[in-house]
Amino acid sequence: METREHVVAPKKPTLTPKAIIHQNFGNRACYVVEEVKELPQTECPGLSIPQMGPCLYRCTLQLPELSVVSGTFKKKKDAEQSAAEIAIEKLGICTEAIDPTPQEAQESLVSRIAYIFSEKFVVCDHPLSGHIRATLLRKGDLCGSIPISVIAFYDAKLFSLCKCINPEVESNPFLVISYIMNATANLHQFLATSERHLWIRRLSPYPQDIIESLMKENGSQECIQVTAVHIPSSVEQSIEAVTLHISSREYYLDIIAYELGFEDASNVLISRNLGKASSETRLFFTASKSYLLDLSSKFPNGKETLYLKGSLNVRASYFAGQDITGDAILASIGYTRKSRDLFYEDVTVRLYYRMLLGKTPGGIYKLSREAMLASELPSRFTSRANWRGSLPRDILCMFCRQHRLSEPLFSFHPIKTTSGLSGSCLKVAESDENVIECVNGVSVTSPKHSDSELFKCEIKLLSRCGDLILSCSPKDCYKKQNDAIQNASLKVLSWLNMCFRSMILPFEQLYETADNFNIQIYFKNIIRDILAGQSTHNGQLNGIQCNNLVESIYMNSSCDMLGNIVHSLKIEGPYSGVCPSNGSLPCIRYSVSLAVEGENLKEVIEVCDEFEFEVGIGAVVSYVEDVVMQMSVGQCAYFSSNLLTTELIFASAGDSVKMLASLSSKDCCMEYEISLIRVAEPPEERMEQALFSPPLSKQRVEFAVQQILESHATTLIDFGCGSGSLLEALLNYPTSLKKMAGVDISQKGLSRAAKVASYIHFHITVFIFVFLEYSGCMLSCTIPSLIQFFKTYNVGVVLSEQDRS
């Protein structure tokens, strides 16, 4: 057995030629694309219609220093990239990114801050420019004062320079504030800072024409209302929605500061953006006075680290991946490059819990299926055709991004198999190409010189610094490389999901279960921190002490607990006879409602018109699958359950206030209504592969070949020969057969068998294919005549009692 390893490293982002040109020239680079029509070199003879060639494009790039022309391409973007590449080569621009030294970065940081407060920057389309323009509309002493946290988190270049000075900025982003204050001290003749508040402003006012143009831009804007979520620092207090009322002349960070109990935005700190890189969803919070004074008087020297002091907001810290103190506001609001107007989106309590779910493997899968209360992360990956929702590999990559880890590292181990089987085996027959061996009583046909390739996949999770956190090395092999990737990814996800759902257990006990999943852990602290953040939400969601919150029972529930989970089960409708089975794909329509027993109160939580899943792999909640297995197509089932998972209810429900009122009741339960729409049976080939190894059809052929070879038969008749699979298998072995006949009811199958027969060995003199129809009179007269025909050609016929009937 030969193995070799292929490592697929995560791709490093590289700048395209157009991006490099934009870095150096900005808007001064002008691309002009023209269409080029070319006639083909050869024309089709006999056609009077002129033949037009493919549409091609050529790009001309005009720069202040030169102008270049690209070749012709089928796509416009390829022509533009080619022109940019030619210009880079002619100008001698270095395309390799070289990180500056700490000293160079400090000098560049001072220059960058000076540019940010220049007249040129305030009128450009930049997110930070929008904040500067908004502060210029303030009244009083705060006019033109920019919070330092805004500069730190809304300018990517400035943040990158701070990381060059001190790499610890990546893990503690608030260090950027200190570096900005330190750099601003070198600009004391140009900028002013506050001794007690974190803001910076220009000493000289901006020109009057800029101020007047800003007044005209904001004069037409109306007051806006933005929904946000308030996250108290105490886990005992409820998470609730708040509404921010922002007028055209107000700075939105001042409104957020008021909501947090402060006078202005100088006390507001801002987290990293949450979710996608283009997202404006962030956490806004405040720091203690002692921390602000500490920042204004003490600057880190590159070796020190500065952390927040105060009441740690555990729930907000878990979301941001950094320390958050005090109460926090989760909002999606800010300025973008796309527009000079304020961008905003509503953030609801429902979205908060969906973001919380998105930090767990099972939650990511639920969100991809839009079925919070019905779907589950499957325990097995059978095939791409049967999988529904995001693939395991994609879920694992999303999980790493959510927890600020590096992209997963996949290592492939192709295994070349050679002839010969391990274990106790008996060679039955051998041909030039194949060999039949009897292994444990089962005949197996294998190529004599096989070079088939199987794949193993190893996965490694790394931190942002490149430290190895865990590795997973499954022992299973797969014929397809993609199947190896997906199954290995699912192994890691299954273990992580089990840990997230079993936080009532000590971490050391969860750590011991890693061996069962072929997982080796190298940094327990990182895994413990990830799990600990989620545990702050489990069992204490919204501060609700609900007597039915039995998530731990639900995690470990099995089929024999159906009676304890499902109550008042009622199945209505006639029995159609079409029922789901193991491996099938039933499609259901369901609705889930939250009801209070004894009261006329019922709120719909989740409705799904079509939900398809594979039976037997854990792709659906266990008790829902148990109910569906008792139904037939066209029937409806009604039942209730006192098994409540608060985070799933809030992630699915639209009205959090009504859900909170219902969940506070001691007699609340969930009512299910399920209709079985259809059942798709899996292909017979896949069923055989799932239940038999090798497949049953292959075992039957191998058994027949073994019997024929051992009996030294000279005549053969194959009832139900189909497409001639037995004949095809016999062609690979020297046999004593001289006469063969095949009988089947499928004319299509016999056509293929006839093609196979054209390659028959010369010593087999007779091969007959007979087509039988399922007509009563035809069949009754055909069988006797067929037997008489076989006797004429001395073909022996052996029929069992069942065959004779």
Secondary structure as the mmCIF struct_conf table of DSSP 4:
data_model
#
loop_
_struct_conf.conf_type_id
_struct_conf.id
_struct_conf.beg_label_comp_id
_struct_conf.beg_label_asym_id
_struct_conf.beg_label_seq_id
_struct_conf.end_label_comp_id
_struct_conf.end_label_asym_id
_struct_conf.end_label_seq_id
STRN STRN1 GLU A 2 THR A 3
STRN STRN2 HIS A 6 VAL A 8
HELX_LH_PP_P HELX_LH_PP_P1 ALA A 9 PRO A 13
HELX_RH_AL_P HELX_RH_AL_P1 PRO A 17 PHE A 25
HELX_RH_3T_P HELX_RH_3T_P1 GLY A 26 ARG A 28
STRN STRN3 CYS A 30 LYS A 37
BEND BEND1 GLN A 41 THR A 42
TURN_TY1_P TURN_TY1_P1 PRO A 45 GLY A 46
BEND BEND2 ILE A 49 ILE A 49
HELX_LH_PP_P HELX_LH_PP_P2 PRO A 50 MET A 52
STRN STRN4 CYS A 55 GLN A 62
BEND BEND3 PRO A 64 GLU A 65
STRN STRN5 SER A 67 VAL A 69
STRN STRN6 PHE A 73 PHE A 73
BEND BEND4 LYS A 74 LYS A 75
HELX_RH_AL_P HELX_RH_AL_P2 LYS A 76 LEU A 91
TURN_TY1_P TURN_TY1_P2 GLY A 92 GLY A 92
BEND BEND5 GLU A 96 GLU A 96
HELX_LH_PP_P HELX_LH_PP_P3 ASP A 99 THR A 101
HELX_RH_AL_P HELX_RH_AL_P3 PRO A 102 ILE A 116
TURN_TY1_P TURN_TY1_P3 PHE A 117 PHE A 117
BEND BEND6 SER A 118 SER A 118
HELX_RH_AL_P HELX_RH_AL_P4 GLU A 119 VAL A 122
TURN_TY1_P TURN_TY1_P4 VAL A 123 VAL A 123
BEND BEND7 CYS A 124 ASP A 125
HELX_RH_AL_P HELX_RH_AL_P5 PRO A 127 THR A 135
TURN_TY1_P TURN_TY1_P5 LEU A 136 LEU A 137
HELX_RH_3T_P HELX_RH_3T_P2 GLY A 140 LEU A 142
TURN_TY1_P TURN_TY1_P6 CYS A 143 GLY A 144
STRN STRN7 ILE A 146 PRO A 147
HELX_RH_AL_P HELX_RH_AL_P6 ILE A 148 TYR A 154
HELX_RH_AL_P HELX_RH_AL_P7 ALA A 156 ILE A 165
HELX_RH_3T_P HELX_RH_3T_P3 PRO A 167 VAL A 169
TURN_TY1_P TURN_TY1_P7 GLU A 170 SER A 171
TURN_TY1_P TURN_TY1_P8 PRO A 173 PHE A 174
HELX_RH_AL_P HELX_RH_AL_P8 LEU A 175 THR A 184
HELX_RH_3T_P HELX_RH_3T_P4 ALA A 185 LEU A 187
TURN_TY1_P TURN_TY1_P9 HIS A 188 PHE A 190
STRN STRN8 LEU A 191 THR A 193
BEND BEND8 GLU A 195 HIS A 197
STRN STRN9 TRP A 199 ARG A 202
BEND BEND9 LEU A 203 SER A 204
HELX_LH_PP_P HELX_LH_PP_P4 PRO A 205 PRO A 207
HELX_RH_AL_P HELX_RH_AL_P9 GLN A 208 GLY A 219
BEND BEND10 SER A 220 SER A 220
HELX_LH_PP_P HELX_LH_PP_P5 GLN A 221 CYS A 223
STRN STRN10 ILE A 224 ILE A 231
BEND BEND11 SER A 233 SER A 234
TURN_TY1_P TURN_TY1_P10 VAL A 235 GLU A 236
BEND BEND12 GLN A 237 GLN A 237
HELX_LH_PP_P HELX_LH_PP_P6 SER A 238 ILE A 239
STRN STRN11 GLU A 240 ILE A 246
TURN_TY1_P TURN_TY1_P11 SER A 248 ARG A 249
BEND BEND13 GLU A 250 GLU A 250
HELX_RH_AL_P HELX_RH_AL_P10 TYR A 252 GLU A 259
TURN_TY1_P TURN_TY1_P12 LEU A 260 GLY A 261
BEND BEND14 GLU A 263 ASP A 264
HELX_RH_3T_P HELX_RH_3T_P5 ALA A 265 ASN A 267
STRN STRN12 VAL A 268 ILE A 270
HELX_LH_PP_P HELX_LH_PP_P7 ARG A 272 LEU A 274
BEND BEND15 GLY A 275 LYS A 276
TURN_TY1_P TURN_TY1_P13 ALA A 277 SER A 278
STRN STRN13 THR A 281 THR A 286
HELX_RH_AL_P HELX_RH_AL_P11 LYS A 289 SER A 297
BEND BEND16 GLY A 302 LYS A 303
BEND BEND17 GLY A 310 GLY A 310
STRN STRN14 LEU A 312 LEU A 312
HELX_RH_AL_P HELX_RH_AL_P12 VAL A 314 ALA A 320
TURN_TY1_P TURN_TY1_P14 GLY A 321 GLY A 321
BEND BEND18 GLN A 322 GLN A 322
STRN STRN15 THR A 325 THR A 325
BEND BEND19 GLY A 326 GLY A 326
STRN STRN16 ALA A 328 GLY A 334
BEND BEND20 ARG A 337 LYS A 338
BEND BEND21 ARG A 340 ASP A 341
HELX_LH_PP_P HELX_LH_PP_P8 LEU A 342 LEU A 342
STRN STRN17 PHE A 343 GLU A 345
HELX_RH_AL_P HELX_RH_AL_P13 VAL A 349 LEU A 357
TURN_TY1_P TURN_TY1_P15 GLY A 358 LYS A 359
BEND BEND22 THR A 360 THR A 360
HELX_RH_AL_P HELX_RH_AL_P14 PRO A 361 ARG A 369
TURN_TY1_P TURN_TY1_P16 GLU A 370 GLU A 370
TURN_TY1_P TURN_TY1_P17 MET A 372 ALA A 374
STRN STRN18 SER A 375 SER A 375
BEND BEND23 SER A 379 SER A 379
TURN_TY1_P TURN_TY1_P18 ARG A 384 ASN A 386
BEND BEND24 GLY A 389 SER A 390
HELX_RH_AL_P HELX_RH_AL_P15 PRO A 392 GLN A 402
TURN_TY1_P TURN_TY1_P19 HIS A 403 ARG A 404
HELX_LH_PP_P HELX_LH_PP_P9 SER A 406 PRO A 408
STRN STRN19 LEU A 409 LYS A 416
BEND BEND25 SER A 419 GLY A 420
BEND BEND26 SER A 422 SER A 424
STRN STRN20 CYS A 425 GLU A 430
BEND BEND27 ASP A 432 GLU A 433
STRN STRN21 ASN A 434 VAL A 439
TURN_TY1_P TURN_TY1_P20 ASN A 440 GLY A 441
STRN STRN22 VAL A 442 PRO A 447
TURN_TY1_P TURN_TY1_P21 LYS A 448 HIS A 449
STRN STRN23 GLU A 453 LEU A 462
TURN_TY1_P TURN_TY1_P22 ARG A 464 CYS A 465
STRN STRN24 LEU A 468 CYS A 472
STRN STRN25 TYR A 478 TYR A 478
BEND BEND28 LYS A 479 LYS A 480
HELX_RH_AL_P HELX_RH_AL_P16 GLN A 481 PHE A 500
TURN_TY1_P TURN_TY1_P23 ARG A 501 ILE A 504
BEND BEND29 LEU A 505 LEU A 505
HELX_RH_AL_P HELX_RH_AL_P17 PHE A 507 GLU A 512
HELX_RH_3T_P HELX_RH_3T_P6 THR A 513 PHE A 517
TURN_TY1_P TURN_TY1_P24 ASN A 518 ASN A 518
STRN STRN26 ILE A 519 ILE A 521
BEND BEND30 TYR A 522 TYR A 522
HELX_RH_AL_P HELX_RH_AL_P18 LYS A 524 SER A 535
TURN_TY1_P TURN_TY1_P25 THR A 536 GLY A 539
HELX_RH_3T_P HELX_RH_3T_P7 LEU A 541 GLY A 543
TURN_TY1_P TURN_TY1_P26 ASN A 547 ASN A 548
HELX_RH_AL_P HELX_RH_AL_P19 GLU A 551 MET A 555
TURN_TY1_P TURN_TY1_P27 ASN A 556 ASN A 556
HELX_RH_3T_P HELX_RH_3T_P8 CYS A 559 MET A 561
HELX_RH_AL_P HELX_RH_AL_P20 LEU A 562 ILE A 565
STRN STRN27 VAL A 566 GLU A 572
BEND BEND31 GLY A 573 GLY A 573
BEND BEND32 GLY A 577 GLY A 577
TURN_TY1_P TURN_TY1_P28 ASN A 582 GLY A 583
STRN STRN28 LEU A 585 VAL A 596
TURN_TY1_P TURN_TY1_P29 GLU A 597 ASN A 600
STRN STRN29 LEU A 601 GLU A 612
TURN_TY1_P TURN_TY1_P30 VAL A 615 GLY A 618
STRN STRN30 VAL A 620 VAL A 620
HELX_RH_AL_P HELX_RH_AL_P21 SER A 622 VAL A 628
TURN_TY1_P TURN_TY1_P31 MET A 629 GLN A 630
TURN_TY1_P TURN_TY1_P32 VAL A 633 GLY A 634
STRN STRN31 CYS A 636 SER A 641
HELX_RH_AL_P HELX_RH_AL_P22 THR A 646 SER A 652
BEND BEND33 GLY A 654 GLY A 654
HELX_RH_AL_P HELX_RH_AL_P23 SER A 656 LEU A 663
TURN_TY1_P TURN_TY1_P33 SER A 664 SER A 664
BEND BEND34 SER A 665 SER A 665
TURN_TY1_P TURN_TY1_P34 LYS A 666 ASP A 667
STRN STRN32 CYS A 668 ALA A 680
HELX_LH_PP_P HELX_LH_PP_P10 GLU A 681 PRO A 683
HELX_RH_AL_P HELX_RH_AL_P24 GLU A 684 LEU A 691
BEND BEND35 SER A 693 PRO A 694
HELX_RH_AL_P HELX_RH_AL_P25 LEU A 696 SER A 711
TURN_TY1_P TURN_TY1_P35 HIS A 712 HIS A 712
BEND BEND36 THR A 714 THR A 714
STRN STRN33 THR A 715 PHE A 719
TURN_TY1_P TURN_TY1_P36 GLY A 720 GLY A 720
TURN_TY1_P TURN_TY1_P37 GLY A 722 GLY A 724
HELX_RH_AL_P HELX_RH_AL_P26 SER A 725 LEU A 730
TURN_TY1_P TURN_TY1_P38 LEU A 731 ASN A 732
BEND BEND37 TYR A 733 TYR A 733
STRN STRN34 LYS A 739 ASP A 744
BEND BEND38 ILE A 745 ILE A 745
HELX_RH_AL_P HELX_RH_AL_P27 GLN A 747 ALA A 757
TURN_TY1_P TURN_TY1_P39 SER A 758 TYR A 759
TURN_TY1_P TURN_TY1_P40 PHE A 762 HIS A 763
STRN STRN35 VAL A 766 PHE A 771
HELX_RH_AL_P HELX_RH_AL_P28 GLY A 776 THR A 792
TURN_TY1_P TURN_TY1_P41 TYR A 793 ASN A 794
HELX_RH_AL_P HELX_RH_AL_P29 GLU A 801 ARG A 804
#
